[in-house]
Amino acid sequence: MSARTQFRQALAGPDPVFAPLTLDPLSARMVEQAGFGAGYLSGGALGFQYAVGEALLTVTEVADAARRITARSGLPLIVDGGIGFGDAVHMARATWELEATGAAAVEFEDQVAPKRLHHHVGVEHLVPTEEMVGKLTAAAEARNDADFLIIARTGGFQHEGFEAGVERLAAYRDAGADVLMAFVRRDEMGPLGQLVAERFGTPLATITSLDTHTADEWRERRWHLIIDAFTTQALAISAARDAYQRFQAEGKTGVTVDAMGLHGELVGICGLEPLLDVERATTERDTPRGAGH
């Protein structure tokens, strides 16, 4: 079963799909081995990783990151396509590029194009519903594989109110979106999940911490896709920064790491054994198995 088919079937099933941040092939393999149903290549996190911000990422940079991930992992990958890198024709081209990476889905949002860095400090500007409908229609027509899902994300609930957000979701569903993404207050999660399930019959997604609700609680609220776009990056940044600062202040990081043990684990996590077998059959035929461990 392909990653796309696997993801589509999982969304249609009774249990919510959790998708942690997946920035590179190593994290994708870790997410996959932990048993998650999908991973999320976040534009926000990638923009921070490249120290330019999401607004300045190019479609080539995002596609390259996605392609590296799918080449080394069977995990269904959701790619954050942001605002589609421009207007409708740019979104069509972004759809071609991101579908060609082998990703399972792409997410597009209804903020203005070009995207602004002020998004990172809480200032957002939405395009009119009609403009986003045109962009989503172009994206749906541009894809070659119907199993490559289009996720339509709206900021309408936050900036225009509940009813306006619902109207945007309805329009985006009609334009070809396979999954609808929204951000609402906790007390609105249940009503929106019920409404979308009854009126649209379309999977409902959001971005939040994995710890926000349990799987049973999400199931009760009728939400299908829960994306955590930042926790693992925050953990890595916080731990590294603390170690650097402690070393500069005290002369020691205060961190104990079994470096050799972790190195050995990474050989397995990264799936290097098949490549080691190639060397054993060719350039390392005289090296005993297990040498160096």
C-alpha positions as protocol buffer text, in pm:
chain_id: "A"
residue {
  index: 1
  type: MET
  ca { x: 0 y: 0 z: 0 }
}
residue {
  index: 2
  type: SER
  ca { x: 137 y: 341 z: -92 }
}
residue {
  index: 3
  type: ALA
  ca { x: 185 y: 609 z: 171 }
}
residue {
  index: 4
  type: ARG
  ca { x: -92 y: 814 z: 5 }
}
residue {
  index: 5
  type: THR
  ca { x: -343 y: 532 z: 14 }
}
residue {
  index: 6
  type: GLN
  ca { x: -243 y: 451 z: 370 }
}
residue {
  index: 7
  type: PHE
  ca { x: -300 y: 811 z: 475 }
}
residue {
  index: 8
  type: ARG
  ca { x: -634 y: 847 z: 297 }
}
residue {
  index: 9
  type: GLN
  ca { x: -761 y: 525 z: 455 }
}
residue {
  index: 10
  type: ALA
  ca { x: -640 y: 630 z: 799 }
}
residue {
  index: 11
  type: LEU
  ca { x: -831 y: 959 z: 774 }
}
residue {
  index: 12
  type: ALA
  ca { x: -1144 y: 766 z: 681 }
}
residue {
  index: 13
  type: GLY
  ca { x: -1106 y: 539 z: 981 }
}
residue {
  index: 14
  type: PRO
  ca { x: -1247 y: 577 z: 1332 }
}
residue {
  index: 15
  type: ASP
  ca { x: -927 y: 695 z: 1502 }
}
residue {
  index: 16
  type: PRO
  ca { x: -764 y: 1039 z: 1478 }
}
residue {
  index: 17
  type: VAL
  ca { x: -433 y: 1057 z: 1293 }
}
residue {
  index: 18
  type: PHE
  ca { x: -150 y: 1230 z: 1479 }
}
residue {
  index: 19
  type: ALA
  ca { x: 126 y: 1392 z: 1273 }
}
residue {
  index: 20
  type: PRO
  ca { x: 431 y: 1528 z: 1457 }
}
residue {
  index: 21
  type: LEU
  ca { x: 680 y: 1771 z: 1306 }
}
residue {
  index: 22
  type: THR
  ca { x: 905 y: 1599 z: 1051 }
}
residue {
  index: 23
  type: LEU
  ca { x: 1184 y: 1825 z: 927 }
}
residue {
  index: 24
  type: ASP
  ca { x: 1427 y: 1573 z: 784 }
}
residue {
  index: 25
  type: PRO
  ca { x: 1469 y: 1203 z: 701 }
}
residue {
  index: 26
  type: LEU
  ca { x: 1600 y: 1112 z: 1048 }
}
residue {
  index: 27
  type: SER
  ca { x: 1300 y: 1263 z: 1225 }
}
residue {
  index: 28
  type: ALA
  ca { x: 1068 y: 1099 z: 972 }
}
residue {
  index: 29
  type: ARG
  ca { x: 1214 y: 758 z: 1047 }
}
residue {
  index: 30
  type: MET
  ca { x: 1183 y: 819 z: 1420 }
}
residue {
  index: 31
  type: VAL
  ca { x: 819 y: 928 z: 1383 }
}
residue {
  index: 32
  type: GLU
  ca { x: 748 y: 625 z: 1165 }
}
residue {
  index: 33
  type: GLN
  ca { x: 918 y: 383 z: 1404 }
}
residue {
  index: 34
  type: ALA
  ca { x: 723 y: 533 z: 1695 }
}
residue {
  index: 35
  type: GLY
  ca { x: 402 y: 430 z: 1519 }
}
residue {
  index: 36
  type: PHE
  ca { x: 254 y: 766 z: 1415 }
}
residue {
  index: 37
  type: GLY
  ca { x: 21 y: 774 z: 1116 }
}
residue {
  index: 38
  type: ALA
  ca { x: 184 y: 1070 z: 940 }
}
residue {
  index: 39
  type: GLY
  ca { x: 447 y: 1341 z: 965 }
}
residue {
  index: 40
  type: TYR
  ca { x: 428 y: 1714 z: 898 }
}
residue {
  index: 41
  type: LEU
  ca { x: 685 y: 1922 z: 716 }
}
residue {
  index: 42
  type: SER
  ca { x: 608 y: 2262 z: 866 }
}
residue {
  index: 43
  type: GLY
  ca { x: 687 y: 2577 z: 673 }
}
residue {
  index: 44
  type: GLY
  ca { x: 711 y: 2768 z: 999 }
}
residue {
  index: 45
  type: ALA
  ca { x: 962 y: 2526 z: 1150 }
}
residue {
  index: 46
  type: LEU
  ca { x: 1159 y: 2496 z: 825 }
}
residue {
  index: 47
  type: GLY
  ca { x: 1174 y: 2875 z: 800 }
}
residue {
  index: 48
  type: PHE
  ca { x: 1314 y: 2892 z: 1152 }
}
residue {
  index: 49
  type: GLN
  ca { x: 1559 y: 2611 z: 1075 }
}
residue {
  index: 50
  type: TYR
  ca { x: 1688 y: 2808 z: 775 }
}
residue {
  index: 51
  type: ALA
  ca { x: 1679 y: 3132 z: 979 }
}
residue {
  index: 52
  type: VAL
  ca { x: 1478 y: 3319 z: 715 }
}
residue {
  index: 53
  type: GLY
  ca { x: 1119 y: 3270 z: 827 }
}
residue {
  index: 54
  type: GLU
  ca { x: 845 y: 3080 z: 648 }
}
residue {
  index: 55
  type: ALA
  ca { x: 748 y: 3379 z: 432 }
}
residue {
  index: 56
  type: LEU
  ca { x: 1083 y: 3372 z: 250 }
}
residue {
  index: 57
  type: LEU
  ca { x: 1097 y: 3000 z: 172 }
}
residue {
  index: 58
  type: THR
  ca { x: 1082 y: 2901 z: -193 }
}
residue {
  index: 59
  type: VAL
  ca { x: 887 y: 2612 z: -341 }
}
residue {
  index: 60
  type: THR
  ca { x: 1220 y: 2456 z: -442 }
}
residue {
  index: 61
  type: GLU
  ca { x: 1346 y: 2458 z: -83 }
}
residue {
  index: 62
  type: VAL
  ca { x: 1026 y: 2302 z: 51 }
}
residue {
  index: 63
  type: ALA
  ca { x: 1012 y: 2041 z: -227 }
}
residue {
  index: 64
  type: ASP
  ca { x: 1378 y: 1951 z: -171 }
}
residue {
  index: 65
  type: ALA
  ca { x: 1316 y: 1895 z: 201 }
}
residue {
  index: 66
  type: ALA
  ca { x: 1007 y: 1683 z: 126 }
}
residue {
  index: 67
  type: ARG
  ca { x: 1187 y: 1477 z: -137 }
}
residue {
  index: 68
  type: ARG
  ca { x: 1471 y: 1393 z: 102 }
}
residue {
  index: 69
  type: ILE
  ca { x: 1218 y: 1275 z: 361 }
}
residue {
  index: 70
  type: THR
  ca { x: 1013 y: 1052 z: 132 }
}
residue {
  index: 71
  type: ALA
  ca { x: 1329 y: 900 z: -18 }
}
residue {
  index: 72
  type: ARG
  ca { x: 1425 y: 755 z: 320 }
}
residue {
  index: 73
  type: SER
  ca { x: 1092 y: 691 z: 490 }
}
residue {
  index: 74
  type: GLY
  ca { x: 760 y: 530 z: 410 }
}
residue {
  index: 75
  type: LEU
  ca { x: 583 y: 767 z: 650 }
}
residue {
  index: 76
  type: PRO
  ca { x: 291 y: 955 z: 489 }
}
residue {
  index: 77
  type: LEU
  ca { x: 417 y: 1312 z: 470 }
}
residue {
  index: 78
  type: ILE
  ca { x: 200 y: 1624 z: 485 }
}
residue {
  index: 79
  type: VAL
  ca { x: 376 y: 1925 z: 333 }
}
residue {
  index: 80
  type: ASP
  ca { x: 297 y: 2277 z: 441 }
}
residue {
  index: 81
  type: GLY
  ca { x: 254 y: 2461 z: 111 }
}
residue {
  index: 82
  type: GLY
  ca { x: 180 y: 2790 z: 284 }
}
residue {
  index: 83
  type: ILE
  ca { x: -6 y: 3030 z: 58 }
}
residue {
  index: 84
  type: GLY
  ca { x: 94 y: 2835 z: -252 }
}
residue {
  index: 85
  type: PHE
  ca { x: 388 y: 3068 z: -322 }
}
residue {
  index: 86
  type: GLY
  ca { x: 168 y: 3321 z: -501 }
}
residue {
  index: 87
  type: ASP
  ca { x: -164 y: 3341 z: -683 }
}
residue {
  index: 88
  type: ALA
  ca { x: -364 y: 3060 z: -845 }
}
residue {
  index: 89
  type: VAL
  ca { x: -112 y: 2980 z: -1117 }
}
residue {
  index: 90
  type: HIS
  ca { x: 171 y: 2968 z: -863 }
}
residue {
  index: 91
  type: MET
  ca { x: -36 y: 2735 z: -647 }
}
residue {
  index: 92
  type: ALA
  ca { x: -90 y: 2507 z: -947 }
}
residue {
  index: 93
  type: ARG
  ca { x: 284 y: 2487 z: -1002 }
}
residue {
  index: 94
  type: ALA
  ca { x: 345 y: 2431 z: -629 }
}
residue {
  index: 95
  type: THR
  ca { x: 99 y: 2142 z: -642 }
}
residue {
  index: 96
  type: TRP
  ca { x: 295 y: 1979 z: -928 }
}
residue {
  index: 97
  type: GLU
  ca { x: 623 y: 2021 z: -745 }
}
residue {
  index: 98
  type: LEU
  ca { x: 505 y: 1898 z: -407 }
}
residue {
  index: 99
  type: GLU
  ca { x: 308 y: 1605 z: -549 }
}
residue {
  index: 100
  type: ALA
  ca { x: 622 y: 1495 z: -735 }
}
residue {
  index: 101
  type: THR
  ca { x: 811 y: 1464 z: -405 }
}
residue {
  index: 102
  type: GLY
  ca { x: 603 y: 1160 z: -307 }
}
residue {
  index: 103
  type: ALA
  ca { x: 428 y: 1342 z: -23 }
}
residue {
  index: 104
  type: ALA
  ca { x: 82 y: 1220 z: 79 }
}
residue {
  index: 105
  type: ALA
  ca { x: -80 y: 1563 z: 114 }
}
residue {
  index: 106
  type: VAL
  ca { x: -26 y: 1936 z: 82 }
}
residue {
  index: 107
  type: GLU
  ca { x: -174 y: 2207 z: 301 }
}
residue {
  index: 108
  type: PHE
  ca { x: -261 y: 2549 z: 162 }
}
residue {
  index: 109
  type: GLU
  ca { x: -386 y: 2844 z: 368 }
}
residue {
  index: 110
  type: ASP
  ca { x: -588 y: 3156 z: 294 }
}
residue {
  index: 111
  type: GLN
  ca { x: -344 y: 3429 z: 392 }
}
residue {
  index: 112
  type: VAL
  ca { x: -232 y: 3700 z: 152 }
}
residue {
  index: 113
  type: ALA
  ca { x: 39 y: 3635 z: -107 }
}
residue {
  index: 114
  type: PRO
  ca { x: 325 y: 3691 z: -86 }
}
residue {
  index: 115
  type: LYS
  ca { x: 320 y: 3569 z: 271 }
}
residue {
  index: 116
  type: ARG
  ca { x: 439 y: 3822 z: 526 }
}
residue {
  index: 117
  type: LEU
  ca { x: 688 y: 3773 z: 808 }
}
residue {
  index: 118
  type: HIS
  ca { x: 439 y: 3944 z: 1039 }
}
residue {
  index: 119
  type: HIS
  ca { x: 263 y: 3607 z: 1048 }
}
residue {
  index: 120
  type: HIS
  ca { x: 530 y: 3510 z: 1303 }
}
residue {
  index: 121
  type: VAL
  ca { x: 429 y: 3790 z: 1538 }
}
residue {
  index: 122
  type: GLY
  ca { x: 56 y: 3726 z: 1517 }
}
residue {
  index: 123
  type: VAL
  ca { x: -44 y: 3964 z: 1236 }
}
residue {
  index: 124
  type: GLU
  ca { x: -235 y: 3786 z: 959 }
}
residue {
  index: 125
  type: HIS
  ca { x: -430 y: 3908 z: 658 }
}
residue {
  index: 126
  type: LEU
  ca { x: -677 y: 3681 z: 480 }
}
residue {
  index: 127
  type: VAL
  ca { x: -757 y: 3682 z: 111 }
}
residue {
  index: 128
  type: PRO
  ca { x: -1125 y: 3700 z: 8 }
}
residue {
  index: 129
  type: THR
  ca { x: -1299 y: 3365 z: -1 }
}
residue {
  index: 130
  type: GLU
  ca { x: -1342 y: 3385 z: -379 }
}
residue {
  index: 131
  type: GLU
  ca { x: -968 y: 3426 z: -430 }
}
residue {
  index: 132
  type: MET
  ca { x: -888 y: 3123 z: -219 }
}
residue {
  index: 133
  type: VAL
  ca { x: -1155 y: 2922 z: -400 }
}
residue {
  index: 134
  type: GLY
  ca { x: -984 y: 3002 z: -731 }
}
residue {
  index: 135
  type: LYS
  ca { x: -648 y: 2895 z: -594 }
}
residue {
  index: 136
  type: LEU
  ca { x: -782 y: 2568 z: -453 }
}
residue {
  index: 137
  type: THR
  ca { x: -963 y: 2493 z: -779 }
}
residue {
  index: 138
  type: ALA
  ca { x: -635 y: 2541 z: -965 }
}
residue {
  index: 139
  type: ALA
  ca { x: -454 y: 2313 z: -720 }
}
residue {
  index: 140
  type: ALA
  ca { x: -715 y: 2038 z: -745 }
}
residue {
  index: 141
  type: GLU
  ca { x: -701 y: 2048 z: -1124 }
}
residue {
  index: 142
  type: ALA
  ca { x: -320 y: 2049 z: -1125 }
}
residue {
  index: 143
  type: ARG
  ca { x: -265 y: 1726 z: -934 }
}
residue {
  index: 144
  type: ASN
  ca { x: -225 y: 1397 z: -1118 }
}
residue {
  index: 145
  type: ASP
  ca { x: -305 y: 1155 z: -836 }
}
residue {
  index: 146
  type: ALA
  ca { x: -643 y: 1184 z: -663 }
}
residue {
  index: 147
  type: ASP
  ca { x: -485 y: 1021 z: -357 }
}
residue {
  index: 148
  type: PHE
  ca { x: -259 y: 1324 z: -317 }
}
residue {
  index: 149
  type: LEU
  ca { x: -478 y: 1511 z: -70 }
}
residue {
  index: 150
  type: ILE
  ca { x: -532 y: 1885 z: -58 }
}
residue {
  index: 151
  type: ILE
  ca { x: -580 y: 2031 z: 289 }
}
residue {
  index: 152
  type: ALA
  ca { x: -743 y: 2375 z: 297 }
}
residue {
  index: 153
  type: ARG
  ca { x: -657 y: 2582 z: 602 }
}
residue {
  index: 154
  type: THR
  ca { x: -848 y: 2890 z: 708 }
}
residue {
  index: 155
  type: GLY
  ca { x: -785 y: 3163 z: 961 }
}
residue {
  index: 156
  type: GLY
  ca { x: -1146 y: 3271 z: 923 }
}
residue {
  index: 157
  type: PHE
  ca { x: -1259 y: 3156 z: 1266 }
}
residue {
  index: 158
  type: GLN
  ca { x: -993 y: 3362 z: 1441 }
}
residue {
  index: 159
  type: HIS
  ca { x: -1030 y: 3677 z: 1233 }
}
residue {
  index: 160
  type: GLU
  ca { x: -1390 y: 3681 z: 1107 }
}
residue {
  index: 161
  type: GLY
  ca { x: -1593 y: 3475 z: 1353 }
}
residue {
  index: 162
  type: PHE
  ca { x: -1741 y: 3126 z: 1371 }
}
residue {
  index: 163
  type: GLU
  ca { x: -2006 y: 3153 z: 1101 }
}
residue {
  index: 164
  type: ALA
  ca { x: -1766 y: 3318 z: 856 }
}
residue {
  index: 165
  type: GLY
  ca { x: -1516 y: 3040 z: 921 }
}
residue {
  index: 166
  type: VAL
  ca { x: -1781 y: 2778 z: 846 }
}
residue {
  index: 167
  type: GLU
  ca { x: -1868 y: 2955 z: 521 }
}
residue {
  index: 168
  type: ARG
  ca { x: -1504 y: 2951 z: 416 }
}
residue {
  index: 169
  type: LEU
  ca { x: -1475 y: 2579 z: 492 }
}
residue {
  index: 170
  type: ALA
  ca { x: -1785 y: 2508 z: 285 }
}
residue {
  index: 171
  type: ALA
  ca { x: -1648 y: 2704 z: -11 }
}
residue {
  index: 172
  type: TYR
  ca { x: -1309 y: 2536 z: 14 }
}
residue {
  index: 173
  type: ARG
  ca { x: -1465 y: 2191 z: 27 }
}
residue {
  index: 174
  type: ASP
  ca { x: -1666 y: 2270 z: -287 }
}
residue {
  index: 175
  type: ALA
  ca { x: -1348 y: 2395 z: -459 }
}
residue {
  index: 176
  type: GLY
  ca { x: -1182 y: 2054 z: -422 }
}
residue {
  index: 177
  type: ALA
  ca { x: -1027 y: 2039 z: -76 }
}
residue {
  index: 178
  type: ASP
  ca { x: -1015 y: 1685 z: 66 }
}
residue {
  index: 179
  type: VAL
  ca { x: -944 y: 1788 z: 427 }
}
residue {
  index: 180
  type: LEU
  ca { x: -1050 y: 2107 z: 607 }
}
residue {
  index: 181
  type: MET
  ca { x: -821 y: 2272 z: 863 }
}
residue {
  index: 182
  type: ALA
  ca { x: -941 y: 2519 z: 1125 }
}
residue {
  index: 183
  type: PHE
  ca { x: -834 y: 2684 z: 1448 }
}
residue {
  index: 184
  type: VAL
  ca { x: -1108 y: 2748 z: 1704 }
}
residue {
  index: 185
  type: ARG
  ca { x: -1144 y: 2792 z: 2078 }
}
residue {
  index: 186
  type: ARG
  ca { x: -1163 y: 2476 z: 2287 }
}
residue {
  index: 187
  type: ASP
  ca { x: -1532 y: 2527 z: 2354 }
}
residue {
  index: 188
  type: GLU
  ca { x: -1596 y: 2545 z: 1979 }
}
residue {
  index: 189
  type: MET
  ca { x: -1411 y: 2223 z: 1890 }
}
residue {
  index: 190
  type: GLY
  ca { x: -1702 y: 1992 z: 1962 }
}
residue {
  index: 191
  type: PRO
  ca { x: -1966 y: 2200 z: 1781 }
}
residue {
  index: 192
  type: LEU
  ca { x: -1744 y: 2251 z: 1476 }
}
residue {
  index: 193
  type: GLY
  ca { x: -1650 y: 1883 z: 1458 }
}
residue {
  index: 194
  type: GLN
  ca { x: -2016 y: 1784 z: 1473 }
}
residue {
  index: 195
  type: LEU
  ca { x: -2116 y: 2044 z: 1215 }
}
residue {
  index: 196
  type: VAL
  ca { x: -1844 y: 1949 z: 966 }
}
residue {
  index: 197
  type: ALA
  ca { x: -1917 y: 1578 z: 1007 }
}
residue {
  index: 198
  type: GLU
  ca { x: -2288 y: 1624 z: 947 }
}
residue {
  index: 199
  type: ARG
  ca { x: -2284 y: 1897 z: 682 }
}
residue {
  index: 200
  type: PHE
  ca { x: -1968 y: 1827 z: 485 }
}
residue {
  index: 201
  type: GLY
  ca { x: -1860 y: 1471 z: 563 }
}
residue {
  index: 202
  type: THR
  ca { x: -1502 y: 1587 z: 523 }
}
residue {
  index: 203
  type: PRO
  ca { x: -1207 y: 1512 z: 757 }
}
residue {
  index: 204
  type: LEU
  ca { x: -1131 y: 1798 z: 993 }
}
residue {
  index: 205
  type: ALA
  ca { x: -777 y: 1896 z: 1093 }
}
residue {
  index: 206
  type: THR
  ca { x: -598 y: 2138 z: 1321 }
}
residue {
  index: 207
  type: ILE
  ca { x: -248 y: 2226 z: 1440 }
}
residue {
  index: 208
  type: THR
  ca { x: -185 y: 2207 z: 1812 }
}
residue {
  index: 209
  type: SER
  ca { x: 26 y: 2025 z: 2071 }
}
residue {
  index: 210
  type: LEU
  ca { x: 2 y: 1648 z: 2088 }
}
residue {
  index: 211
  type: ASP
  ca { x: -89 y: 1696 z: 2454 }
}
residue {
  index: 212
  type: THR
  ca { x: -399 y: 1910 z: 2390 }
}
residue {
  index: 213
  type: HIS
  ca { x: -641 y: 1614 z: 2395 }
}
residue {
  index: 214
  type: THR
  ca { x: -621 y: 1238 z: 2407 }
}
residue {
  index: 215
  type: ALA
  ca { x: -717 y: 1028 z: 2106 }
}
residue {
  index: 216
  type: ASP
  ca { x: -1050 y: 946 z: 2273 }
}
residue {
  index: 217
  type: GLU
  ca { x: -1121 y: 1316 z: 2331 }
}
residue {
  index: 218
  type: TRP
  ca { x: -1043 y: 1406 z: 1970 }
}
residue {
  index: 219
  type: ARG
  ca { x: -1260 y: 1117 z: 1851 }
}
residue {
  index: 220
  type: GLU
  ca { x: -1546 y: 1239 z: 2068 }
}
residue {
  index: 221
  type: ARG
  ca { x: -1510 y: 1587 z: 1917 }
}
residue {
  index: 222
  type: ARG
  ca { x: -1499 y: 1433 z: 1566 }
}
residue {
  index: 223
  type: TRP
  ca { x: -1163 y: 1571 z: 1458 }
}
residue {
  index: 224
  type: HIS
  ca { x: -955 y: 1350 z: 1230 }
}
residue {
  index: 225
  type: LEU
  ca { x: -605 y: 1495 z: 1185 }
}
residue {
  index: 226
  type: ILE
  ca { x: -400 y: 1648 z: 1466 }
}
residue {
  index: 227
  type: ILE
  ca { x: -72 y: 1809 z: 1362 }
}
residue {
  index: 228
  type: ASP
  ca { x: 198 y: 1911 z: 1609 }
}
residue {
  index: 229
  type: ALA
  ca { x: 412 y: 2153 z: 1409 }
}
residue {
  index: 230
  type: PHE
  ca { x: 659 y: 2273 z: 1672 }
}
residue {
  index: 231
  type: THR
  ca { x: 709 y: 2058 z: 1984 }
}
residue {
  index: 232
  type: THR
  ca { x: 1008 y: 1855 z: 1865 }
}
residue {
  index: 233
  type: GLN
  ca { x: 1186 y: 2164 z: 1729 }
}
residue {
  index: 234
  type: ALA
  ca { x: 1120 y: 2343 z: 2058 }
}
residue {
  index: 235
  type: LEU
  ca { x: 1264 y: 2049 z: 2253 }
}
residue {
  index: 236
  type: ALA
  ca { x: 1580 y: 2041 z: 2042 }
}
residue {
  index: 237
  type: ILE
  ca { x: 1633 y: 2418 z: 2054 }
}
residue {
  index: 238
  type: SER
  ca { x: 1569 y: 2442 z: 2428 }
}
residue {
  index: 239
  type: ALA
  ca { x: 1799 y: 2152 z: 2517 }
}
residue {
  index: 240
  type: ALA
  ca { x: 2082 y: 2271 z: 2292 }
}
residue {
  index: 241
  type: ARG
  ca { x: 2060 y: 2632 z: 2409 }
}
residue {
  index: 242
  type: ASP
  ca { x: 2060 y: 2527 z: 2775 }
}
residue {
  index: 243
  type: ALA
  ca { x: 2367 y: 2310 z: 2721 }
}
residue {
  index: 244
  type: TYR
  ca { x: 2555 y: 2589 z: 2541 }
}
residue {
  index: 245
  type: GLN
  ca { x: 2472 y: 2847 z: 2809 }
}
residue {
  index: 246
  type: ARG
  ca { x: 2565 y: 2616 z: 3095 }
}
residue {
  index: 247
  type: PHE
  ca { x: 2898 y: 2535 z: 2933 }
}
residue {
  index: 248
  type: GLN
  ca { x: 2982 y: 2902 z: 2889 }
}
residue {
  index: 249
  type: ALA
  ca { x: 2880 y: 2981 z: 3248 }
}
residue {
  index: 250
  type: GLU
  ca { x: 3009 y: 2673 z: 3431 }
}
residue {
  index: 251
  type: GLY
  ca { x: 3256 y: 2501 z: 3199 }
}
residue {
  index: 252
  type: LYS
  ca { x: 3034 y: 2193 z: 3162 }
}
residue {
  index: 253
  type: THR
  ca { x: 2711 y: 2129 z: 2974 }
}
residue {
  index: 254
  type: GLY
  ca { x: 2561 y: 1921 z: 3253 }
}
residue {
  index: 255
  type: VAL
  ca { x: 2431 y: 1680 z: 2989 }
}
residue {
  index: 256
  type: THR
  ca { x: 2513 y: 1310 z: 2998 }
}
residue {
  index: 257
  type: VAL
  ca { x: 2496 y: 1139 z: 2661 }
}
residue {
  index: 258
  type: ASP
  ca { x: 2586 y: 782 z: 2574 }
}
residue {
  index: 259
  type: ALA
  ca { x: 2743 y: 893 z: 2248 }
}
residue {
  index: 260
  type: MET
  ca { x: 2868 y: 552 z: 2137 }
}
residue {
  index: 261
  type: GLY
  ca { x: 2542 y: 384 z: 2228 }
}
residue {
  index: 262
  type: LEU
  ca { x: 2339 y: 647 z: 2043 }
}
residue {
  index: 263
  type: HIS
  ca { x: 2572 y: 622 z: 1745 }
}
residue {
  index: 264
  type: GLY
  ca { x: 2499 y: 250 z: 1726 }
}
residue {
  index: 265
  type: GLU
  ca { x: 2125 y: 312 z: 1753 }
}
residue {
  index: 266
  type: LEU
  ca { x: 2136 y: 568 z: 1475 }
}
residue {
  index: 267
  type: VAL
  ca { x: 2286 y: 313 z: 1238 }
}
residue {
  index: 268
  type: GLY
  ca { x: 1965 y: 116 z: 1285 }
}
residue {
  index: 269
  type: ILE
  ca { x: 1725 y: 411 z: 1295 }
}
residue {
  index: 270
  type: CYS
  ca { x: 1870 y: 548 z: 970 }
}
residue {
  index: 271
  type: GLY
  ca { x: 1839 y: 208 z: 800 }
}
residue {
  index: 272
  type: LEU
  ca { x: 2208 y: 176 z: 717 }
}
residue {
  index: 273
  type: GLU
  ca { x: 2231 y: -205 z: 741 }
}
residue {
  index: 274
  type: PRO
  ca { x: 2135 y: -266 z: 374 }
}
residue {
  index: 275
  type: LEU
  ca { x: 2405 y: -22 z: 270 }
}
residue {
  index: 276
  type: LEU
  ca { x: 2656 y: -187 z: 500 }
}
residue {
  index: 277
  type: ASP
  ca { x: 2565 y: -518 z: 335 }
}
residue {
  index: 278
  type: VAL
  ca { x: 2654 y: -369 z: -4 }
}
residue {
  index: 279
  type: GLU
  ca { x: 2996 y: -273 z: 129 }
}
residue {
  index: 280
  type: ARG
  ca { x: 3042 y: -616 z: 287 }
}
residue {
  index: 281
  type: ALA
  ca { x: 2980 y: -769 z: -55 }
}
residue {
  index: 282
  type: THR
  ca { x: 3215 y: -529 z: -233 }
}
residue {
  index: 283
  type: THR
  ca { x: 3464 y: -287 z: -75 }
}
residue {
  index: 284
  type: GLU
  ca { x: 3462 y: -441 z: 276 }
}
residue {
  index: 285
  type: ARG
  ca { x: 3465 y: -813 z: 197 }
}
residue {
  index: 286
  type: ASP
  ca { x: 3758 y: -872 z: 432 }
}
residue {
  index: 287
  type: THR
  ca { x: 3606 y: -685 z: 727 }
}
residue {
  index: 288
  type: PRO
  ca { x: 3450 y: -914 z: 989 }
}
residue {
  index: 289
  type: ARG
  ca { x: 3080 y: -847 z: 1061 }
}
residue {
  index: 290
  type: GLY
  ca { x: 3050 y: -640 z: 1375 }
}
residue {
  index: 291
  type: ALA
  ca { x: 3394 y: -484 z: 1343 }
}
residue {
  index: 292
  type: GLY
  ca { x: 3409 y: -133 z: 1486 }
}
residue {
  index: 293
  type: HIS
  ca { x: 3127 y: -188 z: 1736 }
}
